[in-house]
Amino acid sequence: MAVPDFQSWLLPLLRRLSDGDVHRMADLYEELAAELRLSDADKDERLPSGAQQTFMNRIAWARTYLKKAGLVSAPGRSQVQITERGREVLAENLQRLTVAYLKRFPEFLDFHTVKAPDSPGAALVNPSSEEETPQESLERLHKQLQDELARELLERVKQAPPSFFERVVVDLLISMGYGGSREDAGKTVGKSGDGGIDGVINEDRLGLDVVYIQAKRWEASVGRPVVQAFAGSLEGVRATKGVLITTSAFTADAKTYVGHITKKIVLIDGKQLADYMIQYGVGVGIEATYEVKRVDSDYFEI
């Protein structure tokens, strides 16, 4: 099963607090995961950034929403307790607690409504879905921007001349820590041919080991025969490591093949190439930076 959306945690969380005791969030995560029968795979699922487990993020936001609506309080760090208003809501025997229901409370409505920065009195509709947390909305939108950027980068690389593809590969490998200086890498990478480049690059700055490089600026998928031929070329130069880069994709047979040979061959397809370019700052620039900060609980420890 998939991890339930964060609204699905609102009522179970409130019910867990019905005894009136102060509960630790660390305990509630496990208790609620068991109550909603999350599998190990469900609990291992993470947000797109990988920063946090999805179910924990949604429970934490459920707590925030309940607190903003005045149904729970936070008596201490990472603690939660039901309020009198929360008890009154439970007494209604609701089948499901939603954001729409919480909007009846003025405090929550004020929290959930986005205000135009230049018009304090003008309310805007909250752009996030009521089925996802604000953090999930932010990460989803960030991923959409990254995916679109990756598609544009790959298209630019495909349209560029072969010599430019050589430059991309050299710049990327250097940015990733291979090859030493650009001058050193340029001497060993850049033998044009077959719509791509071939060459050898230092694995480290001291040149203690080398990596054999082959790149294919193709539209068609790269199959096992090409990868097998690359493995053979490694044998010819007594190399044990290689990287095969393509602007297209690798077939399933090609991926299976590299997993059954003794040589270490890394396959980088077009999508991974674009992702690496973004990650290591090759061919991209920063348009804007947004910092998401949180309260430093340790600062307030007295």
C-alpha positions as a Markdown table, in Angstrom:
| # | Residue | x | y | z |
|---|---|---|---|---|
| 1 | Met | 0.0 | 0.0 | 0.0 |
| 2 | Ala | 1.0 | 3.6 | -0.5 |
| 3 | Val | 1.7 | 5.9 | 2.5 |
| 4 | Pro | -1.6 | 7.6 | 3.3 |
| 5 | Asp | -1.9 | 11.4 | 2.5 |
| 6 | Phe | -1.3 | 13.6 | 5.5 |
| 7 | Gln | -5.0 | 14.3 | 6.0 |
| 8 | Ser | -5.5 | 10.6 | 6.7 |
| 9 | Trp | -3.2 | 11.0 | 9.8 |
| 10 | Leu | -5.2 | 13.9 | 11.4 |
| 11 | Leu | -7.9 | 11.8 | 13.1 |
| 12 | Pro | -5.8 | 8.8 | 14.1 |
| 13 | Leu | -3.3 | 11.2 | 15.7 |
| 14 | Leu | -6.0 | 13.1 | 17.6 |
| 15 | Arg | -7.5 | 9.8 | 18.8 |
| 16 | Arg | -4.1 | 8.7 | 20.0 |
| 17 | Leu | -4.0 | 11.7 | 22.3 |
| 18 | Ser | -7.5 | 11.2 | 23.7 |
| 19 | Asp | -6.1 | 10.0 | 27.0 |
| 20 | Gly | -5.1 | 13.6 | 27.8 |
| 21 | Asp | -1.5 | 12.6 | 28.5 |
| 22 | Val | 1.6 | 14.2 | 27.0 |
| 23 | His | 2.9 | 12.1 | 24.2 |
| 24 | Arg | 6.3 | 12.0 | 22.5 |
| 25 | Met | 6.3 | 12.3 | 18.7 |
| 26 | Ala | 8.9 | 9.6 | 18.5 |
| 27 | Asp | 6.5 | 7.1 | 20.0 |
| 28 | Leu | 3.6 | 8.3 | 18.0 |
| 29 | Tyr | 5.4 | 7.7 | 14.7 |
| 30 | Glu | 5.7 | 4.0 | 15.4 |
| 31 | Glu | 2.3 | 3.7 | 17.0 |
| 32 | Leu | 0.5 | 5.3 | 14.1 |
| 33 | Ala | 2.5 | 3.4 | 11.5 |
| 34 | Ala | 1.4 | 0.2 | 13.1 |
| 35 | Glu | -2.2 | 1.4 | 13.4 |
| 36 | Leu | -2.4 | 2.2 | 9.7 |
| 37 | Arg | -0.5 | -1.0 | 8.8 |
| 38 | Leu | 2.4 | 0.5 | 7.0 |
| 39 | Ser | 4.8 | -2.1 | 5.6 |
| 40 | Asp | 8.6 | -1.7 | 5.9 |
| 41 | Ala | 8.7 | -0.5 | 2.3 |
| 42 | Asp | 6.1 | 2.1 | 3.2 |
| 43 | Lys | 8.1 | 3.3 | 6.2 |
| 44 | Asp | 11.3 | 3.5 | 4.1 |
| 45 | Glu | 9.7 | 5.7 | 1.5 |
| 46 | Arg | 11.2 | 9.2 | 1.5 |
| 47 | Leu | 10.4 | 12.7 | 0.2 |
| 48 | Pro | 11.9 | 13.5 | -3.2 |
| 49 | Ser | 14.9 | 15.2 | -1.5 |
| 50 | Gly | 15.6 | 12.1 | 0.6 |
| 51 | Ala | 15.8 | 14.2 | 3.7 |
| 52 | Gln | 13.0 | 12.5 | 5.6 |
| 53 | Gln | 10.7 | 9.5 | 5.7 |
| 54 | Thr | 7.4 | 10.4 | 4.0 |
| 55 | Phe | 5.1 | 9.0 | 6.7 |
| 56 | Met | 7.0 | 10.8 | 9.5 |
| 57 | Asn | 6.8 | 14.1 | 7.5 |
| 58 | Arg | 3.1 | 13.7 | 7.1 |
| 59 | Ile | 2.5 | 12.9 | 10.8 |
| 60 | Ala | 4.6 | 15.9 | 11.8 |
| 61 | Trp | 2.6 | 18.1 | 9.5 |
| 62 | Ala | -0.7 | 16.6 | 10.8 |
| 63 | Arg | 0.5 | 17.7 | 14.3 |
| 64 | Thr | 1.2 | 21.2 | 13.0 |
| 65 | Tyr | -2.2 | 21.5 | 11.4 |
| 66 | Leu | -4.0 | 20.2 | 14.5 |
| 67 | Lys | -2.0 | 22.7 | 16.6 |
| 68 | Lys | -2.8 | 25.6 | 14.3 |
| 69 | Ala | -6.5 | 24.7 | 14.7 |
| 70 | Gly | -6.2 | 24.6 | 18.5 |
| 71 | Leu | -6.9 | 20.9 | 18.8 |
| 72 | Val | -3.6 | 20.0 | 20.3 |
| 73 | Ser | -0.8 | 21.8 | 22.1 |
| 74 | Ala | 3.0 | 21.4 | 22.3 |
| 75 | Pro | 3.9 | 21.4 | 26.0 |
| 76 | Gly | 7.5 | 20.5 | 25.3 |
| 77 | Arg | 10.1 | 19.8 | 22.6 |
| 78 | Ser | 8.7 | 17.1 | 20.2 |
| 79 | Gln | 5.7 | 16.6 | 22.5 |
| 80 | Val | 2.0 | 16.9 | 21.9 |
| 81 | Gln | -1.2 | 16.9 | 24.0 |
| 82 | Ile | -4.9 | 17.2 | 23.2 |
| 83 | Thr | -6.7 | 20.3 | 24.2 |
| 84 | Glu | -10.3 | 20.8 | 25.2 |
| 85 | Arg | -11.2 | 21.8 | 21.7 |
| 86 | Gly | -9.6 | 18.6 | 20.5 |
| 87 | Arg | -11.8 | 16.6 | 22.9 |
| 88 | Glu | -14.9 | 18.4 | 21.6 |
| 89 | Val | -14.0 | 17.5 | 18.0 |
| 90 | Leu | -13.5 | 13.8 | 19.0 |
| 91 | Ala | -16.9 | 13.8 | 20.7 |
| 92 | Glu | -18.4 | 14.5 | 17.2 |
| 93 | Asn | -17.4 | 10.9 | 16.2 |
| 94 | Leu | -16.1 | 12.0 | 12.8 |
| 95 | Gln | -15.2 | 9.3 | 10.3 |
| 96 | Arg | -12.5 | 11.5 | 8.8 |
| 97 | Leu | -10.8 | 14.8 | 9.8 |
| 98 | Thr | -9.9 | 17.0 | 6.9 |
| 99 | Val | -8.4 | 20.4 | 6.2 |
| 100 | Ala | -11.8 | 21.6 | 5.0 |
| 101 | Tyr | -13.1 | 20.8 | 8.5 |
| 102 | Leu | -10.2 | 22.6 | 10.2 |
| 103 | Lys | -11.0 | 25.8 | 8.3 |
| 104 | Arg | -14.0 | 26.4 | 10.6 |
| 105 | Phe | -11.4 | 27.6 | 13.2 |
| 106 | Pro | -10.3 | 31.2 | 12.6 |
| 107 | Glu | -6.8 | 30.5 | 13.8 |
| 108 | Phe | -6.3 | 27.7 | 11.3 |
| 109 | Leu | -7.9 | 29.6 | 8.5 |
| 110 | Asp | -5.5 | 32.5 | 9.1 |
| 111 | Phe | -2.6 | 30.1 | 9.1 |
| 112 | His | -3.7 | 28.2 | 5.9 |
| 113 | Thr | -4.5 | 31.3 | 3.8 |
| 114 | Val | -1.6 | 32.9 | 1.9 |
| 115 | Lys | -1.6 | 36.7 | 1.9 |
| 116 | Ala | -0.4 | 38.8 | -1.0 |
| 117 | Pro | 2.9 | 40.4 | 0.2 |
| 118 | Asp | 2.0 | 43.9 | -1.0 |
| 119 | Ser | -1.7 | 43.7 | 0.1 |
| 120 | Pro | -2.0 | 42.6 | 3.7 |
| 121 | Gly | -5.7 | 42.3 | 3.4 |
| 122 | Ala | -5.9 | 40.5 | 0.1 |
| 123 | Ala | -6.1 | 36.7 | 0.6 |
| 124 | Leu | -4.9 | 34.3 | -2.0 |
| 125 | Val | -5.9 | 30.7 | -2.5 |
| 126 | Asn | -3.3 | 28.4 | -0.9 |
| 127 | Pro | -1.4 | 26.9 | -3.9 |
| 128 | Ser | -0.7 | 23.6 | -2.3 |
| 129 | Ser | -3.0 | 20.6 | -2.5 |
| 130 | Glu | -4.9 | 19.7 | 0.6 |
| 131 | Glu | -3.7 | 16.2 | 0.1 |
| 132 | Glu | 0.0 | 17.0 | 0.5 |
| 133 | Thr | 2.0 | 18.9 | 3.1 |
| 134 | Pro | 3.5 | 22.3 | 2.3 |
| 135 | Gln | 6.9 | 20.7 | 2.3 |
| 136 | Glu | 5.7 | 18.0 | -0.2 |
| 137 | Ser | 4.3 | 20.8 | -2.4 |
| 138 | Leu | 7.6 | 22.6 | -2.3 |
| 139 | Glu | 9.6 | 19.5 | -3.1 |
| 140 | Arg | 7.2 | 18.5 | -5.8 |
| 141 | Leu | 7.4 | 21.8 | -7.5 |
| 142 | His | 11.2 | 21.8 | -7.2 |
| 143 | Lys | 11.3 | 18.4 | -8.8 |
| 144 | Gln | 9.2 | 19.6 | -11.7 |
| 145 | Leu | 11.5 | 22.5 | -12.3 |
| 146 | Gln | 14.5 | 20.1 | -12.1 |
| 147 | Asp | 13.0 | 17.6 | -14.5 |
| 148 | Glu | 12.2 | 20.4 | -17.0 |
| 149 | Leu | 15.7 | 21.7 | -16.7 |
| 150 | Ala | 17.1 | 18.2 | -17.3 |
| 151 | Arg | 15.0 | 17.8 | -20.4 |
| 152 | Glu | 16.2 | 21.1 | -21.8 |
| 153 | Leu | 19.8 | 20.4 | -21.0 |
| 154 | Leu | 19.7 | 17.0 | -22.7 |
| 155 | Glu | 18.1 | 18.5 | -25.8 |
| 156 | Arg | 20.8 | 21.2 | -26.0 |
| 157 | Val | 23.5 | 18.6 | -25.8 |
| 158 | Lys | 21.9 | 16.5 | -28.5 |
| 159 | Gln | 21.6 | 19.5 | -30.8 |
| 160 | Ala | 25.2 | 20.6 | -30.2 |
| 161 | Pro | 28.1 | 19.5 | -32.4 |
| 162 | Pro | 30.2 | 16.4 | -31.3 |
| 163 | Ser | 33.1 | 18.7 | -30.2 |
| 164 | Phe | 30.7 | 20.3 | -27.7 |
| 165 | Phe | 29.7 | 16.9 | -26.3 |
| 166 | Glu | 33.4 | 16.2 | -25.7 |
| 167 | Arg | 33.6 | 19.4 | -23.7 |
| 168 | Val | 30.5 | 18.5 | -21.7 |
| 169 | Val | 31.9 | 15.1 | -20.8 |
| 170 | Val | 35.3 | 16.6 | -19.8 |
| 171 | Asp | 33.8 | 19.4 | -17.7 |
| 172 | Leu | 31.5 | 17.0 | -16.0 |
| 173 | Leu | 34.2 | 14.5 | -15.1 |
| 174 | Ile | 36.4 | 17.2 | -13.8 |
| 175 | Ser | 33.6 | 18.6 | -11.7 |
| 176 | Met | 33.0 | 15.1 | -10.3 |
| 177 | Gly | 36.7 | 15.0 | -9.2 |
| 178 | Tyr | 38.3 | 13.0 | -12.0 |
| 179 | Gly | 41.1 | 13.9 | -14.4 |
| 180 | Gly | 42.9 | 16.6 | -12.4 |
| 181 | Ser | 43.0 | 19.9 | -14.4 |
| 182 | Arg | 41.0 | 20.6 | -17.5 |
| 183 | Glu | 44.2 | 20.7 | -19.5 |
| 184 | Asp | 45.3 | 17.3 | -18.3 |
| 185 | Ala | 41.8 | 15.8 | -19.0 |
| 186 | Gly | 41.7 | 17.4 | -22.4 |
| 187 | Lys | 44.9 | 15.6 | -23.4 |
| 188 | Thr | 43.5 | 12.2 | -22.7 |
| 189 | Val | 39.8 | 12.6 | -23.5 |
| 190 | Gly | 38.8 | 13.8 | -27.0 |
| 191 | Lys | 39.4 | 11.2 | -29.7 |
| 192 | Ser | 36.5 | 12.0 | -32.0 |
| 193 | Gly | 34.6 | 9.2 | -33.7 |
| 194 | Asp | 31.3 | 7.3 | -33.9 |
| 195 | Gly | 29.3 | 10.4 | -32.9 |
| 196 | Gly | 31.0 | 10.5 | -29.5 |
| 197 | Ile | 34.4 | 10.5 | -27.8 |
| 198 | Asp | 36.8 | 7.9 | -26.4 |
| 199 | Gly | 39.7 | 8.3 | -24.1 |
| 200 | Val | 41.3 | 7.6 | -20.7 |
| 201 | Ile | 41.0 | 9.9 | -17.7 |
| 202 | Asn | 42.7 | 9.7 | -14.3 |
| 203 | Glu | 40.5 | 8.4 | -11.6 |
| 204 | Asp | 42.3 | 10.6 | -9.1 |
| 205 | Arg | 44.5 | 13.7 | -9.2 |
| 206 | Leu | 47.6 | 11.6 | -8.7 |
| 207 | Gly | 46.9 | 9.3 | -11.6 |
| 208 | Leu | 47.1 | 6.2 | -9.4 |
| 209 | Asp | 44.4 | 4.6 | -11.5 |
| 210 | Val | 42.6 | 5.4 | -14.8 |
| 211 | Val | 39.1 | 5.1 | -16.2 |
| 212 | Tyr | 38.4 | 4.3 | -19.8 |
| 213 | Ile | 35.7 | 6.6 | -21.3 |
| 214 | Gln | 33.4 | 6.1 | -24.2 |
| 215 | Ala | 30.5 | 8.3 | -25.1 |
| 216 | Lys | 27.6 | 7.9 | -27.6 |
| 217 | Arg | 25.7 | 10.9 | -28.8 |
| 218 | Trp | 22.8 | 8.7 | -30.0 |
| 219 | Glu | 19.1 | 8.8 | -30.3 |
| 220 | Ala | 18.6 | 5.0 | -30.4 |
| 221 | Ser | 19.0 | 3.0 | -27.2 |
| 222 | Val | 22.5 | 1.5 | -26.6 |
| 223 | Gly | 22.2 | -2.3 | -26.5 |
| 224 | Arg | 24.3 | -5.1 | -25.2 |
| 225 | Pro | 26.6 | -5.5 | -28.3 |
| 226 | Val | 27.9 | -2.0 | -27.9 |
| 227 | Val | 28.5 | -2.5 | -24.2 |
| 228 | Gln | 30.1 | -5.9 | -24.8 |
| 229 | Ala | 32.4 | -4.3 | -27.4 |
| 230 | Phe | 33.4 | -1.6 | -24.8 |
| 231 | Ala | 34.2 | -4.3 | -22.3 |
| 232 | Gly | 36.4 | -5.9 | -24.9 |
| 233 | Ser | 38.2 | -2.7 | -25.5 |
| 234 | Leu | 39.0 | -2.5 | -21.8 |
| 235 | Glu | 40.5 | -5.9 | -22.0 |
| 236 | Gly | 42.7 | -4.7 | -24.9 |
| 237 | Val | 44.2 | -1.9 | -22.8 |
| 238 | Arg | 44.3 | -4.0 | -19.6 |
| 239 | Ala | 41.8 | -1.6 | -18.0 |
| 240 | Thr | 39.4 | -2.7 | -15.2 |
| 241 | Lys | 37.2 | 0.3 | -15.0 |
| 242 | Gly | 35.1 | 2.1 | -17.6 |
| 243 | Val | 32.3 | 4.6 | -18.0 |
| 244 | Leu | 30.0 | 4.5 | -21.0 |
| 245 | Ile | 27.9 | 7.7 | -21.5 |
| 246 | Thr | 25.0 | 8.1 | -23.9 |
| 247 | Thr | 22.5 | 10.9 | -24.6 |
| 248 | Ser | 19.8 | 8.2 | -25.1 |
| 249 | Ala | 19.2 | 5.1 | -23.0 |
| 250 | Phe | 20.5 | 1.6 | -22.3 |
| 251 | Thr | 18.5 | -1.5 | -23.0 |
| 252 | Ala | 17.7 | -4.0 | -20.3 |
| 253 | Asp | 20.1 | -6.5 | -21.7 |
| 254 | Ala | 22.9 | -3.9 | -21.6 |
| 255 | Lys | 22.2 | -3.2 | -17.9 |
| 256 | Thr | 22.0 | -6.9 | -17.1 |
| 257 | Tyr | 25.3 | -7.6 | -18.9 |
| 258 | Val | 27.4 | -5.1 | -16.9 |
| 259 | Gly | 26.1 | -6.7 | -13.7 |
| 260 | His | 27.5 | -10.1 | -14.6 |
| 261 | Ile | 31.1 | -9.3 | -15.7 |
| 262 | Thr | 34.2 | -8.8 | -13.5 |
| 263 | Lys | 35.1 | -5.4 | -15.0 |
| 264 | Lys | 33.5 | -2.4 | -13.4 |
| 265 | Ile | 31.5 | -0.5 | -16.0 |
| 266 | Val | 29.3 | 2.3 | -15.1 |
| 267 | Leu | 26.5 | 3.2 | -17.6 |
| 268 | Ile | 25.3 | 6.8 | -17.7 |
| 269 | Asp | 22.2 | 7.4 | -19.8 |
| 270 | Gly | 20.8 | 10.7 | -21.0 |
| 271 | Lys | 18.7 | 11.4 | -18.0 |
| 272 | Gln | 21.5 | 10.6 | -15.6 |
| 273 | Leu | 23.9 | 12.8 | -17.7 |
| 274 | Ala | 21.5 | 15.8 | -17.4 |
| 275 | Asp | 21.0 | 15.1 | -13.6 |
| 276 | Tyr | 24.7 | 15.0 | -13.1 |
| 277 | Met | 25.2 | 18.3 | -15.0 |
| 278 | Ile | 22.6 | 19.9 | -12.7 |
| 279 | Gln | 24.1 | 18.4 | -9.6 |
| 280 | Tyr | 27.7 | 19.4 | -10.4 |
| 281 | Gly | 26.9 | 22.8 | -12.0 |
| 282 | Val | 27.9 | 22.0 | -15.6 |
| 283 | Gly | 26.0 | 24.2 | -18.1 |
| 284 | Val | 23.6 | 25.6 | -15.5 |
| 285 | Gly | 23.5 | 28.6 | -13.3 |
| 286 | Ile | 21.6 | 29.5 | -10.1 |
| 287 | Glu | 18.5 | 31.6 | -10.9 |
| 288 | Ala | 17.2 | 31.9 | -7.4 |
| 289 | Thr | 17.8 | 30.5 | -4.0 |
| 290 | Tyr | 15.2 | 29.9 | -1.3 |
| 291 | Glu | 16.1 | 28.9 | 2.2 |
| 292 | Val | 13.6 | 26.9 | 4.3 |
| 293 | Lys | 14.5 | 27.3 | 8.0 |
| 294 | Arg | 13.1 | 25.6 | 11.1 |
| 295 | Val | 13.2 | 26.5 | 14.8 |
| 296 | Asp | 16.4 | 25.5 | 16.5 |
| 297 | Ser | 15.0 | 23.7 | 19.5 |
| 298 | Asp | 18.4 | 23.5 | 21.2 |
| 299 | Tyr | 18.6 | 27.3 | 21.3 |
| 300 | Phe | 15.5 | 27.5 | 23.4 |
| 301 | Glu | 16.6 | 24.8 | 25.9 |
| 302 | Ile | 16.8 | 26.5 | 29.3 |
